[in-house]
Amino acid sequence: MTSRLIHAALFAGVVLGATPALAQTKWNLPAAYPADNPHSENLVAFAKDVEAATSGKLQITVHPGASLFKAPDIKRAVVTGQAQMGEVLLSIHENEDPIYGVDVVPFLATSFPESMKLYQASKPLITKKLEAQGLKLLFAVPWAPQGVYVNKPLATIEDMKGLKWRAYNVGTARIGELVGAQSVTIQAAELPQALATGVVNSFMSSGGTGYDSKAWESLKYFYDVQAWIPKDYTFVNKAAFEALDKPTQEAILKAAATAETRGWKAWEEKANWYIDQLKAKGMTVEPPSAALKAGFQKVGEQLTADWLKKAGADGQAVLDAYKKM
């Protein structure tokens, strides 16, 4: 009798183990930006596309606003399996590998078409680097071009000396150092409070981040420097992805391709809208003066040299491929 029960239990286990595809799978996708940010909205649309394509078999819950993990912790959370998917501003991980900071090399790619070419040139290597860490790249979406938010007029780069400068990656921290500002590392979710309390009084970012953080409540000026166009990368834990059945994998990849196209289109359309909103809220928005632009370009040359020195042959290969496009 005992033997029969054991065999019955084993048989039941085999049946249950052989039919995981019939069960509903629930995944988490942590993200760093507010729910109404285009990046977060795009992720929600991606999750809905996956759910529809799999008839509800795979449900992905997006956690915006760094509500599940803080921005610097999202990538590790996906690597370790604490979350199955994640979206990060890849350049915040430049200390792990210089190639992760290629899209914040100043003045290398300052328009959306240029940014797409740089993405295409760097994607094979970035994909390889992520896979070595147990991650599968799904798609990447840009921000708007980066400008400078500040609490006073800037005529030259020297006017930035002594500012409390918000940094969010290696490049922005280095800019603060080169212009004589005091750099403080602040991620996007903490930026509104940092501005309100005076922890920082200047930063470099897109119109989208300025809008999300209500920069106009603390700062008066935005200089449209268009230094670079950073990108958010969405990836999946490779082991979790490979454990799915083939149709579900294909549904994810198809939804990812759609999300990438949709995300780029959304940011191209909304970049100018954000600038208009900053103006409407009372900020002075203007291009940098010739002297200020020259100062930033000099800083950019130094940062490019710094990056190439760290990135070595890999970095040079990416730049060469980009320039040929």
Backbone bond lengths (Angstrom), bond angles and torsions (degrees), N, CA, C in turn:
res aa  C-N    CA-C-N  psi(-1)  N-CA   C-N-CA  omega(-1)  CA-C   N-CA-C  phi
1 M - - - 1.468 - - 1.533 110.25 -
2 T 1.332 114.89 -44.90 1.464 119.81 179.22 1.518 110.86 -62.03
3 S 1.347 114.89 -40.69 1.465 120.28 179.04 1.524 111.60 -61.45
4 R 1.327 116.50 -41.30 1.475 120.38 179.01 1.531 111.30 -63.41
5 L 1.321 115.16 -41.02 1.469 119.44 179.46 1.520 111.25 -63.65
6 I 1.328 115.19 -40.51 1.466 119.39 179.77 1.521 110.32 -63.72
7 H 1.351 115.46 -45.71 1.463 119.28 179.40 1.529 111.63 -62.67
8 A 1.322 115.97 -38.95 1.468 120.39 179.09 1.529 110.48 -63.78
9 A 1.324 115.18 -42.30 1.466 119.68 -180.00 1.523 111.00 -64.95
10 L 1.345 115.94 -42.35 1.459 119.81 178.75 1.523 111.44 -62.99
11 F 1.331 116.02 -41.40 1.464 120.56 179.50 1.534 110.63 -62.58
12 A 1.320 115.23 -43.44 1.469 119.90 179.07 1.520 110.65 -61.44
13 G 1.349 116.20 -39.74 1.466 120.14 179.32 1.508 112.01 -64.41
14 V 1.331 117.02 -40.66 1.462 121.15 178.82 1.522 110.44 -63.71
15 V 1.318 116.74 -44.29 1.469 120.95 -179.61 1.528 110.72 -62.07
16 L 1.326 115.30 -46.23 1.465 118.74 -179.60 1.515 110.84 -65.13
17 G 1.327 116.67 -39.61 1.448 120.23 -179.21 1.515 112.65 -70.55
18 A 1.320 116.36 -26.21 1.459 119.71 -177.42 1.515 113.13 -85.32
19 T 1.332 117.41 -6.99 1.473 119.17 -176.29 1.520 112.77 -125.00
20 P 1.370 118.36 43.46 1.461 118.65 179.38 1.517 112.22 -65.43
21 A 1.344 116.35 -24.73 1.464 119.63 -177.31 1.523 111.82 -66.53
22 L 1.350 116.57 -20.79 1.454 119.37 -179.42 1.531 111.36 -78.94
23 A 1.326 116.45 -20.36 1.461 120.43 -177.85 1.526 110.09 -85.43
24 Q 1.308 115.51 156.51 1.465 120.58 177.09 1.521 109.11 -81.29
25 T 1.309 116.50 131.12 1.459 121.99 179.83 1.526 108.44 -107.69
26 K 1.332 115.99 132.74 1.470 120.76 -179.76 1.527 109.67 -117.90
27 W 1.311 114.79 126.02 1.466 121.82 -179.41 1.526 110.38 -118.59
28 N 1.332 115.41 157.12 1.460 122.41 175.65 1.524 110.20 -112.87
29 L 1.340 115.26 141.23 1.458 121.80 178.76 1.534 108.34 -129.93
30 P 1.332 118.00 92.76 1.467 120.34 178.19 1.525 111.61 -74.38
31 A 1.333 116.07 143.75 1.460 122.62 178.56 1.529 108.24 -140.67
32 A 1.333 116.24 162.76 1.463 120.03 -170.35 1.520 115.12 -99.87
33 Y 1.330 117.98 -11.14 1.465 119.46 -169.09 1.522 112.64 -112.51
34 P 1.344 117.42 160.19 1.469 120.97 -175.41 1.522 113.51 -56.35
35 A 1.312 115.91 158.45 1.465 121.54 -176.27 1.527 112.59 -60.91
36 D 1.356 117.46 -30.03 1.464 119.55 -178.36 1.526 113.12 -93.38
37 N 1.342 117.19 6.49 1.460 120.44 174.57 1.533 108.72 -74.71
38 P 1.345 118.66 142.73 1.462 119.88 -179.02 1.527 114.60 -55.10
39 H 1.330 117.38 -32.31 1.464 119.71 177.66 1.532 110.44 -63.38
40 S 1.316 116.38 -46.99 1.468 120.43 -178.97 1.528 110.94 -67.01
41 E 1.324 116.54 -41.27 1.464 120.03 178.47 1.534 110.97 -61.85
42 N 1.316 115.91 -38.00 1.464 120.58 178.92 1.528 110.75 -66.64
43 L 1.326 116.85 -38.69 1.465 120.61 178.00 1.529 111.51 -64.33
44 V 1.320 116.73 -39.80 1.468 120.85 178.47 1.524 109.81 -64.39
45 A 1.337 116.25 -41.54 1.470 120.04 177.63 1.529 110.45 -64.03
46 F 1.318 116.83 -39.49 1.467 122.08 176.95 1.529 110.50 -60.69
47 A 1.330 116.21 -45.75 1.470 120.70 -179.66 1.530 110.70 -62.44
48 K 1.332 116.59 -39.88 1.465 120.34 179.02 1.531 111.20 -66.32
49 D 1.326 115.81 -38.32 1.466 120.08 178.30 1.529 110.75 -62.81
50 V 1.336 115.56 -42.20 1.469 119.77 179.43 1.527 110.76 -65.04
51 E 1.331 116.02 -44.20 1.466 119.86 -179.75 1.527 110.91 -61.83
52 A 1.342 116.09 -42.30 1.470 119.66 -179.95 1.526 111.33 -66.07
53 A 1.336 116.36 -42.68 1.459 120.62 -177.09 1.524 112.70 -68.57
54 T 1.346 115.98 -25.22 1.476 119.44 -179.56 1.523 111.69 -103.14
55 S 1.336 116.73 11.33 1.475 122.27 -178.44 1.528 111.63 54.01
56 G 1.316 115.15 38.42 1.464 120.80 176.93 1.507 115.41 82.15
57 K 1.322 116.74 3.68 1.465 119.79 -177.95 1.531 111.52 -68.56
58 L 1.346 116.23 -35.49 1.461 121.37 176.61 1.515 109.20 -117.99
59 Q 1.315 115.76 116.89 1.459 121.64 178.34 1.524 109.08 -112.56
60 I 1.333 115.80 127.45 1.463 121.80 -178.87 1.523 108.59 -114.12
61 T 1.321 116.37 122.85 1.463 121.29 177.58 1.515 109.30 -99.96
62 V 1.333 116.73 120.65 1.463 122.51 178.16 1.528 108.56 -86.49
63 H 1.324 116.28 131.80 1.470 122.53 178.71 1.532 108.22 -115.04
64 P 1.346 118.65 90.79 1.471 121.34 -176.89 1.526 112.17 -77.77
65 G 1.326 114.67 175.88 1.460 120.49 172.51 1.510 115.60 63.90
66 A 1.343 117.74 28.03 1.470 122.16 -178.96 1.524 111.30 53.99
67 S 1.333 116.14 33.12 1.468 120.91 -175.74 1.527 112.88 -78.10
68 L 1.328 117.85 -24.27 1.463 120.72 179.23 1.522 111.34 -100.38
69 F 1.324 116.42 -44.60 1.469 122.88 174.21 1.517 108.48 -140.37
70 K 1.324 116.91 145.34 1.458 120.16 174.64 1.527 109.07 -67.98
71 A 1.329 115.39 154.78 1.468 120.82 -173.74 1.533 113.97 -48.82
72 P 1.347 119.12 -48.48 1.470 118.39 -177.74 1.528 113.99 -67.58
73 D 1.346 116.78 -14.35 1.465 120.67 -175.80 1.529 113.63 -99.60
74 I 1.328 117.57 -8.36 1.466 120.75 -174.10 1.527 111.52 -64.51
75 K 1.302 116.74 -46.19 1.466 119.92 -176.65 1.532 110.73 -60.48
76 R 1.313 116.66 -47.47 1.471 119.94 179.72 1.528 110.82 -63.35
77 A 1.333 116.81 -35.48 1.465 120.26 179.86 1.535 110.26 -61.57
78 V 1.334 116.66 -38.18 1.461 119.87 179.17 1.531 110.71 -74.83
79 V 1.320 116.85 -38.57 1.470 120.66 177.90 1.529 110.65 -59.36
80 T 1.330 116.23 -42.14 1.469 121.01 -176.12 1.521 113.36 -86.81
81 G 1.334 116.66 -3.54 1.456 119.71 177.30 1.513 114.57 84.76
82 Q 1.343 117.93 9.31 1.468 119.83 175.59 1.525 110.80 -69.09
83 A 1.325 115.47 -26.81 1.466 122.93 171.77 1.521 106.04 -136.92
84 Q 1.324 116.32 150.08 1.465 119.23 -176.48 1.527 112.65 -85.04
85 M 1.328 115.97 -29.63 1.465 121.68 179.99 1.517 109.00 -134.42
86 G 1.325 116.07 165.69 1.454 119.86 176.14 1.514 111.22 -165.43
87 E 1.331 115.25 158.38 1.462 121.32 174.91 1.522 108.12 -126.28
88 V 1.340 116.40 130.25 1.464 119.98 179.11 1.521 110.67 -139.08
89 L 1.318 114.89 154.89 1.455 121.76 166.40 1.524 104.82 -75.84
90 L 1.314 117.12 104.81 1.461 120.49 -167.55 1.527 112.97 -61.47
91 S 1.324 117.14 -28.65 1.466 119.77 -176.90 1.527 113.28 -65.30
92 I 1.335 118.52 -17.50 1.467 118.59 177.87 1.529 110.74 -70.89
93 H 1.326 116.39 -9.49 1.466 120.80 178.18 1.530 112.07 -107.56
94 E 1.329 116.26 24.12 1.460 120.29 -179.65 1.526 112.26 -62.77
95 N 1.330 116.56 -26.51 1.471 119.12 178.04 1.526 111.69 -66.51
96 E 1.336 116.81 -25.85 1.466 120.61 176.49 1.520 110.74 -71.34
97 D 1.324 114.77 -44.25 1.460 121.30 -178.63 1.528 108.35 -156.46
98 P 1.326 118.30 124.75 1.470 120.75 -177.50 1.524 113.92 -55.54
99 I 1.333 117.27 -29.22 1.463 119.71 -176.79 1.523 111.02 -63.72
100 Y 1.344 117.26 -24.33 1.463 120.49 177.67 1.535 111.81 -67.50
101 G 1.332 116.92 -13.47 1.465 120.04 -179.98 1.514 114.30 -106.16
102 V 1.332 117.20 15.89 1.465 119.53 -175.21 1.523 112.93 -62.87
103 D 1.331 117.71 -32.71 1.471 117.57 -175.97 1.527 113.39 -83.12
104 V 1.343 117.04 1.98 1.465 119.36 174.25 1.530 111.16 -115.07
105 V 1.329 116.09 20.04 1.462 119.66 169.52 1.532 106.34 -71.73
106 P 1.328 118.87 116.59 1.470 121.25 -171.20 1.519 114.66 -56.87
107 F 1.328 114.28 134.45 1.463 124.22 173.31 1.533 113.57 62.46
108 L 1.324 117.14 16.43 1.462 120.66 176.81 1.525 110.51 -80.14
109 A 1.324 115.70 -46.51 1.467 121.82 177.99 1.519 107.65 -138.07
110 T 1.320 116.84 106.62 1.470 120.37 -172.40 1.528 113.58 -115.82
111 S 1.335 116.75 -0.33 1.468 120.56 175.79 1.527 108.09 -122.21
112 F 1.326 117.18 163.31 1.466 119.50 -179.55 1.538 112.51 -63.28
113 P 1.349 119.12 -42.29 1.466 118.14 176.62 1.531 112.72 -61.39
114 E 1.345 116.83 -40.61 1.461 120.23 177.41 1.521 110.92 -65.08
115 S 1.334 115.97 -40.11 1.455 120.88 -179.70 1.527 111.37 -64.03
116 M 1.318 117.05 -38.29 1.464 120.47 177.01 1.529 111.14 -64.81
117 K 1.326 116.64 -41.11 1.462 119.91 177.61 1.529 110.97 -62.61
118 L 1.330 116.70 -41.97 1.462 120.39 179.11 1.527 110.58 -65.06
119 Y 1.322 116.31 -38.02 1.465 120.80 176.31 1.529 110.61 -61.63
120 Q 1.323 116.35 -46.40 1.462 120.43 -179.93 1.527 111.68 -64.07
121 A 1.332 115.98 -35.49 1.467 119.92 179.89 1.525 112.08 -71.95
122 S 1.319 116.59 -33.38 1.465 120.74 -175.60 1.523 114.07 -96.43
123 K 1.327 117.31 -16.00 1.464 121.23 -173.58 1.532 113.88 -58.03
124 P 1.341 120.08 -45.61 1.472 118.47 -179.73 1.523 113.47 -57.18
125 L 1.325 116.47 -42.68 1.469 119.69 -178.64 1.524 111.28 -72.38
126 I 1.336 116.93 -41.48 1.465 119.98 178.70 1.526 109.90 -63.51
127 T 1.328 116.71 -41.83 1.465 120.99 177.45 1.533 110.49 -57.58
128 K 1.321 116.05 -44.96 1.465 121.81 -179.80 1.529 110.87 -63.40
129 K 1.331 116.63 -43.26 1.473 120.92 -179.55 1.528 110.67 -64.13
130 L 1.336 116.91 -43.11 1.462 120.70 -179.93 1.529 110.81 -65.81
131 E 1.328 116.91 -41.12 1.463 120.15 179.88 1.520 111.71 -62.60
132 A 1.325 116.81 -34.04 1.465 120.92 177.20 1.527 111.60 -65.29
133 Q 1.343 115.57 -20.43 1.469 120.91 178.23 1.531 111.78 -99.60
134 G 1.329 116.70 7.17 1.461 120.55 177.90 1.512 114.92 87.54
135 L 1.342 116.37 21.16 1.462 120.97 -177.92 1.530 110.96 -120.68
136 K 1.321 115.55 145.28 1.463 121.49 175.43 1.524 108.29 -112.46
137 L 1.328 116.46 120.82 1.459 120.65 178.87 1.520 110.29 -70.10
138 L 1.328 116.03 131.94 1.462 121.18 178.06 1.525 111.84 -104.01
139 F 1.339 117.11 -51.86 1.471 119.17 178.20 1.522 110.14 -164.58
140 A 1.323 115.10 164.80 1.466 121.80 178.32 1.518 108.97 -134.06
141 V 1.329 115.39 143.34 1.467 122.16 -177.78 1.530 108.63 -135.59
142 P 1.343 117.85 135.12 1.465 120.61 -176.73 1.522 113.38 -81.28
143 W 1.323 113.82 165.62 1.453 122.05 164.36 1.534 106.65 -96.53
144 A 1.332 115.93 -175.29 1.459 120.18 172.88 1.531 108.25 -82.76
145 P 1.340 117.62 164.26 1.466 120.16 177.71 1.527 111.72 -55.87
146 Q 1.328 115.73 147.50 1.465 122.21 -173.77 1.527 113.13 -87.57
147 G 1.321 115.21 135.79 1.457 121.59 175.46 1.521 109.73 -129.39
148 V 1.315 116.52 -177.31 1.460 122.08 -176.14 1.518 111.05 -112.29
149 Y 1.317 115.60 125.45 1.466 123.37 173.65 1.529 107.71 -99.16
150 V 1.331 115.99 134.89 1.465 118.27 -176.14 1.524 110.22 -155.12
151 N 1.318 115.98 160.75 1.471 120.56 -176.03 1.523 113.49 -95.34
152 K 1.335 116.52 5.87 1.468 119.64 179.82 1.529 108.96 -150.51
153 P 1.335 117.95 162.01 1.472 119.56 178.53 1.530 110.97 -65.92
154 L 1.320 115.83 146.49 1.463 121.80 176.38 1.526 108.69 -119.80
155 A 1.331 115.68 116.61 1.466 120.18 176.74 1.527 110.24 -96.07
156 T 1.323 115.68 -36.97 1.465 121.89 178.96 1.519 108.92 -138.54
157 I 1.306 116.04 170.07 1.459 121.20 179.44 1.528 111.30 -63.97
158 E 1.331 116.21 -26.60 1.464 120.54 -179.89 1.525 111.94 -64.95
159 D 1.328 116.83 -23.26 1.460 120.76 179.89 1.534 112.29 -69.17
160 M 1.323 117.23 -10.60 1.466 120.67 -179.34 1.526 112.58 -86.79
161 K 1.324 116.46 -8.23 1.462 120.33 -178.60 1.531 110.50 -61.38
162 G 1.318 116.04 129.96 1.460 121.42 177.57 1.519 114.95 89.25
163 L 1.342 117.89 -6.54 1.463 120.05 178.30 1.529 110.97 -65.70
164 K 1.325 115.84 149.87 1.473 120.78 171.52 1.534 106.60 -87.76
165 W 1.292 115.75 102.07 1.462 123.84 -165.07 1.523 111.22 -102.00
166 R 1.325 116.89 121.27 1.462 120.84 177.07 1.534 110.01 -77.05
167 A 1.319 115.91 125.11 1.461 121.21 175.74 1.522 108.38 -112.64
168 Y 1.345 116.30 147.70 1.460 119.08 177.62 1.525 112.51 -132.59
169 N 1.341 116.25 -2.47 1.459 120.35 176.08 1.525 108.15 -157.49
170 V 1.326 116.05 -177.14 1.466 120.75 -178.09 1.525 111.08 -60.17
171 G 1.335 116.55 -44.82 1.453 120.82 -176.42 1.519 113.69 -62.05
172 T 1.325 116.89 -46.69 1.469 119.52 -178.70 1.535 111.37 -68.94
173 A 1.323 116.89 -33.45 1.472 119.75 176.32 1.527 109.81 -65.60
174 R 1.311 115.86 -39.76 1.469 120.81 -179.79 1.527 110.75 -68.36
175 I 1.324 117.71 -36.73 1.465 120.56 175.92 1.523 109.88 -59.31
176 G 1.339 115.88 -47.30 1.454 119.92 178.14 1.520 112.02 -55.90
177 E 1.311 115.48 -42.58 1.468 120.68 179.78 1.533 111.14 -63.67
178 L 1.331 116.43 -44.55 1.466 120.57 -175.91 1.525 113.18 -69.98
179 V 1.335 117.58 -28.86 1.474 119.63 -178.92 1.523 112.30 -95.72
180 G 1.314 116.93 0.03 1.466 120.06 177.64 1.513 114.20 82.01
181 A 1.340 116.81 21.50 1.463 120.64 177.16 1.528 109.94 -91.56
182 Q 1.316 115.83 165.11 1.460 121.63 178.00 1.530 108.23 -96.29
183 S 1.325 117.25 107.82 1.464 121.53 -175.74 1.523 111.82 -82.02
184 V 1.334 115.08 135.20 1.463 122.15 176.00 1.531 106.68 -130.37
185 T 1.320 117.39 123.14 1.462 119.95 -179.04 1.520 110.19 -76.85
186 I 1.328 115.56 117.02 1.461 123.04 -178.57 1.524 107.99 -134.85
187 Q 1.329 117.94 123.34 1.453 120.73 175.62 1.528 110.20 -83.36
188 A 1.319 116.34 165.00 1.467 121.40 -170.62 1.525 113.55 -56.69
189 A 1.325 117.33 -40.77 1.469 120.39 -176.54 1.526 112.18 -64.41
190 E 1.346 117.24 -26.47 1.466 121.24 -178.63 1.525 113.02 -96.79
191 L 1.345 116.75 -4.43 1.463 119.81 -173.90 1.531 114.00 -63.91
192 P 1.348 120.83 -43.78 1.467 118.99 179.91 1.530 113.23 -55.85
193 Q 1.326 116.40 -42.99 1.472 119.35 179.91 1.522 111.13 -68.71
194 A 1.327 116.44 -38.53 1.463 120.16 179.59 1.530 111.16 -63.44
195 L 1.329 116.71 -36.75 1.464 120.80 177.40 1.529 110.77 -70.79
196 A 1.328 115.46 -44.31 1.466 120.13 -176.82 1.526 112.40 -64.54
197 T 1.317 116.54 -32.78 1.473 120.81 -177.45 1.518 113.30 -95.42
198 G 1.338 116.89 0.15 1.456 120.26 177.37 1.516 115.13 78.29
199 V 1.322 116.58 13.25 1.467 119.44 176.79 1.525 109.67 -62.49
200 V 1.345 116.05 -36.21 1.464 120.99 172.72 1.528 108.72 -132.51
201 N 1.320 115.67 152.30 1.469 119.81 176.94 1.529 111.50 -131.34
202 S 1.320 115.41 18.98 1.466 120.42 178.00 1.522 108.52 -166.36
203 F 1.323 115.91 153.10 1.458 120.07 175.15 1.515 109.83 -168.44
204 M 1.324 115.22 163.30 1.470 121.90 176.37 1.514 108.40 -113.48
205 S 1.323 116.35 125.21 1.454 120.20 178.24 1.524 109.13 -168.30
206 S 1.322 115.31 -172.23 1.464 120.62 -178.42 1.518 111.40 -86.67
207 G 1.326 114.99 171.94 1.456 119.73 173.51 1.516 111.00 -62.00
208 G 1.343 116.22 -32.08 1.461 120.75 179.97 1.512 112.72 -63.59
209 T 1.332 117.27 -44.45 1.467 120.61 179.37 1.518 110.64 -67.57
210 G 1.329 116.25 -38.07 1.464 119.18 177.63 1.514 111.49 -62.77
211 Y 1.323 115.71 -39.05 1.469 120.64 178.11 1.525 110.45 -68.18
212 D 1.331 117.10 -47.31 1.468 121.33 -179.21 1.524 111.59 -58.49
213 S 1.334 116.31 -37.86 1.470 120.62 -175.35 1.522 113.10 -92.69
214 K 1.338 116.59 2.55 1.470 121.56 -178.60 1.528 110.83 51.73
215 A 1.318 114.99 52.41 1.466 121.29 -175.26 1.519 112.68 -56.70
216 W 1.334 117.15 -30.32 1.468 121.67 -177.52 1.529 112.72 -62.85
217 E 1.321 117.62 -18.92 1.463 119.96 179.22 1.527 111.83 -73.55
218 S 1.353 116.85 -18.70 1.466 120.47 -177.44 1.523 113.29 -124.56
219 L 1.324 117.05 -28.54 1.463 121.34 -174.67 1.528 110.54 -121.25
220 K 1.323 115.78 155.89 1.463 119.52 -173.59 1.529 114.22 -112.40
221 Y 1.331 117.94 -18.14 1.460 119.64 -171.60 1.538 112.21 -126.63
222 F 1.347 114.59 142.25 1.453 121.20 172.20 1.522 107.77 -131.36
223 Y 1.331 116.18 117.62 1.458 121.69 177.54 1.522 108.90 -99.97
224 D 1.336 115.16 118.12 1.461 121.73 -174.00 1.536 109.86 -80.83
225 V 1.313 114.74 74.60 1.466 121.78 -174.44 1.529 111.75 -72.62
226 Q 1.344 116.37 -31.40 1.471 122.37 -176.79 1.525 110.85 53.87
227 A 1.325 114.77 55.61 1.462 121.34 -175.07 1.527 112.79 -74.40
228 W 1.336 116.10 -39.48 1.463 120.22 178.96 1.519 109.01 -166.39
229 I 1.326 116.13 173.05 1.462 121.89 177.34 1.533 107.80 -126.10
230 P 1.316 117.47 97.75 1.469 119.65 179.63 1.523 111.10 -73.92
231 K 1.322 116.19 164.85 1.466 120.00 -178.43 1.524 110.82 -132.92
232 D 1.316 114.24 146.02 1.462 121.76 170.78 1.524 108.27 -93.63
233 Y 1.324 116.22 135.72 1.469 121.71 179.63 1.523 109.05 -112.23
234 T 1.320 115.98 134.03 1.459 121.69 176.12 1.526 108.16 -109.27
235 F 1.326 115.85 128.74 1.461 120.57 -177.63 1.517 110.44 -137.82
236 V 1.333 114.73 168.79 1.461 121.86 -178.55 1.527 108.50 -128.62
237 N 1.325 116.43 147.60 1.454 120.86 172.87 1.527 108.01 -59.60
238 K 1.313 116.71 121.73 1.460 121.24 -172.13 1.530 112.22 -60.78
239 A 1.327 117.05 -42.23 1.466 120.74 -179.71 1.518 111.12 -64.65
240 A 1.336 116.84 -40.01 1.463 120.79 179.15 1.529 110.23 -65.18
241 F 1.332 115.73 -40.84 1.465 120.13 178.97 1.529 110.97 -63.83
242 E 1.319 116.52 -45.01 1.466 120.63 -176.95 1.522 112.74 -69.95
243 A 1.334 116.69 -19.16 1.469 120.51 178.02 1.525 112.05 -77.82
244 L 1.337 116.74 -13.05 1.467 120.70 179.60 1.522 110.61 -78.71
245 D 1.318 116.35 157.96 1.461 119.00 175.05 1.531 109.55 -73.31
246 K 1.315 115.75 162.08 1.458 121.71 -173.89 1.532 113.22 -58.07
247 P 1.339 119.82 -45.57 1.467 119.39 179.69 1.535 112.71 -59.79
248 T 1.333 117.00 -37.13 1.465 119.87 179.61 1.521 110.59 -69.74
249 Q 1.323 116.43 -40.52 1.464 119.85 176.07 1.529 110.60 -58.60
250 E 1.315 115.46 -44.95 1.471 120.27 -178.70 1.528 110.90 -65.52
251 A 1.323 116.83 -35.83 1.470 120.71 177.85 1.526 110.45 -63.49
252 I 1.328 117.08 -41.49 1.463 121.85 178.98 1.526 110.34 -63.98
253 L 1.314 116.80 -46.88 1.466 120.74 -177.75 1.532 111.58 -65.18
254 K 1.321 116.81 -38.19 1.460 120.23 178.04 1.527 110.46 -67.00
255 A 1.334 116.83 -43.68 1.469 120.91 178.72 1.525 110.78 -65.24
256 A 1.336 116.45 -34.01 1.463 121.02 179.10 1.526 110.83 -66.09
257 A 1.339 116.42 -43.05 1.466 120.09 178.42 1.524 110.83 -61.94
258 T 1.322 115.84 -40.58 1.469 120.78 177.87 1.526 110.74 -65.07
259 A 1.339 116.52 -41.50 1.471 121.33 -179.02 1.526 110.92 -64.58
260 E 1.326 116.70 -38.16 1.459 119.56 179.79 1.526 110.58 -64.27
261 T 1.325 116.95 -47.30 1.472 120.93 178.94 1.525 110.81 -61.95
262 R 1.334 115.80 -45.39 1.464 121.09 -178.84 1.533 110.81 -63.65
263 G 1.335 116.43 -41.16 1.458 120.99 -177.77 1.521 113.06 -65.87
264 W 1.317 116.73 -43.63 1.467 119.59 178.31 1.528 110.56 -63.24
265 K 1.330 116.14 -42.63 1.473 120.37 -179.74 1.530 110.66 -62.98
266 A 1.335 115.96 -41.97 1.464 120.54 -178.48 1.523 111.57 -62.14
267 W 1.324 116.90 -42.93 1.464 119.23 -177.94 1.524 112.33 -73.60
268 E 1.306 117.39 -34.70 1.468 119.04 175.43 1.521 110.23 -62.27
269 E 1.324 115.99 -39.50 1.468 120.29 -178.85 1.525 111.90 -74.39
270 K 1.331 116.63 -33.74 1.468 119.69 -171.28 1.526 113.89 -94.17
271 A 1.329 117.83 -11.20 1.463 120.09 -177.60 1.524 111.69 -56.56
272 N 1.321 116.71 -48.08 1.465 120.49 -179.65 1.529 111.53 -70.74
273 W 1.338 116.16 -32.11 1.466 119.81 178.51 1.516 110.59 -61.06
274 Y 1.313 117.34 -41.24 1.463 121.02 179.07 1.530 110.86 -63.36
275 I 1.327 116.74 -41.91 1.462 120.27 178.52 1.529 110.07 -61.46
276 D 1.325 116.60 -42.08 1.468 120.83 178.12 1.526 111.03 -62.71
277 Q 1.321 116.89 -37.33 1.462 120.53 179.03 1.521 111.52 -66.55
278 L 1.322 116.92 -39.86 1.470 119.83 177.67 1.525 110.14 -61.07
279 K 1.332 115.91 -41.78 1.470 120.15 177.56 1.521 110.73 -64.01
280 A 1.324 116.27 -44.95 1.466 120.83 -178.34 1.521 112.04 -62.16
281 K 1.328 116.70 -29.11 1.467 121.42 -179.85 1.528 111.99 -83.80
282 G 1.337 116.51 0.31 1.468 119.82 174.59 1.516 115.93 103.09
283 M 1.335 117.82 3.24 1.461 119.28 179.19 1.527 110.20 -77.87
284 T 1.317 116.49 146.48 1.457 121.86 171.64 1.523 107.44 -84.23
285 V 1.319 116.24 114.83 1.472 121.79 -177.96 1.523 108.37 -114.10
286 E 1.324 116.54 121.90 1.460 119.86 -179.14 1.519 111.19 -154.75
287 P 1.324 116.86 159.23 1.468 119.25 175.83 1.524 109.28 -71.48
288 P 1.323 118.29 159.33 1.461 119.79 177.83 1.521 110.98 -68.92
289 S 1.322 116.74 149.23 1.465 120.14 174.27 1.526 108.67 -64.99
290 A 1.318 115.97 166.06 1.468 120.00 179.66 1.528 110.75 -58.17
291 A 1.324 115.83 -40.10 1.470 120.17 -179.03 1.526 111.03 -68.40
292 L 1.339 116.62 -41.97 1.462 120.27 -179.94 1.528 110.32 -67.12
293 K 1.333 116.07 -40.71 1.459 119.96 179.15 1.528 110.87 -63.39
294 A 1.316 116.08 -41.44 1.465 120.53 179.11 1.529 110.45 -62.91
295 G 1.323 115.38 -38.25 1.460 119.92 178.26 1.520 111.79 -64.44
296 F 1.319 115.67 -43.08 1.465 119.55 178.39 1.530 111.41 -66.22
297 Q 1.310 116.87 -38.02 1.465 119.56 179.00 1.525 111.23 -64.96
298 K 1.325 116.65 -35.37 1.468 120.49 176.73 1.525 110.03 -65.54
299 V 1.336 115.93 -42.45 1.464 120.53 175.96 1.526 109.82 -62.52
300 G 1.344 115.12 -40.56 1.457 120.25 179.52 1.520 112.85 -61.28
301 E 1.327 116.15 -39.77 1.465 120.30 178.35 1.527 110.74 -62.12
302 Q 1.322 116.32 -39.75 1.461 120.16 179.04 1.522 111.05 -67.50
303 L 1.338 116.54 -42.12 1.470 120.09 179.46 1.523 111.89 -66.49
304 T 1.331 116.29 -36.72 1.463 119.47 177.74 1.521 110.60 -64.45
305 A 1.319 116.14 -42.52 1.467 120.62 178.42 1.526 110.32 -63.79
306 D 1.341 116.49 -41.33 1.470 120.89 178.30 1.527 110.36 -60.79
307 W 1.343 115.67 -45.10 1.461 120.13 -176.67 1.524 111.39 -66.17
308 L 1.338 116.47 -44.22 1.462 119.98 -179.35 1.528 111.50 -63.48
309 K 1.307 116.05 -35.64 1.463 119.90 178.72 1.526 110.42 -63.36
310 K 1.339 116.22 -39.74 1.473 120.72 179.50 1.519 112.09 -76.86
311 A 1.327 116.25 -40.25 1.466 120.43 -174.43 1.521 113.00 -77.46
312 G 1.325 116.87 -23.86 1.448 120.78 174.50 1.525 114.02 60.87
313 A 1.340 114.87 -140.72 1.467 120.80 -175.58 1.523 111.69 -63.23
314 D 1.336 116.93 -37.23 1.469 120.33 178.19 1.523 110.97 -59.68
315 G 1.325 115.53 -47.91 1.457 120.36 -179.16 1.520 112.18 -63.68
316 Q 1.321 116.40 -42.66 1.452 120.11 179.77 1.522 111.32 -64.51
317 A 1.330 116.30 -37.95 1.469 120.76 179.01 1.524 111.20 -63.43
318 V 1.328 116.17 -40.54 1.464 120.23 178.62 1.529 110.41 -65.86
319 L 1.327 117.10 -45.26 1.462 120.45 179.83 1.531 110.95 -63.42
320 D 1.320 116.74 -39.62 1.462 120.07 178.48 1.538 110.95 -63.16
321 A 1.332 115.30 -43.42 1.479 120.18 179.05 1.519 110.64 -63.64
322 Y 1.335 116.63 -40.07 1.460 121.89 -179.79 1.534 111.05 -64.18
323 K 1.311 115.79 -43.63 1.468 119.79 -176.78 1.534 112.28 -68.58
324 K 1.330 116.74 -22.10 1.459 120.63 179.63 1.518 112.71 -82.49
325 M 1.341 117.07 -12.18 1.471 120.87 -175.85 1.537 111.84 -80.32
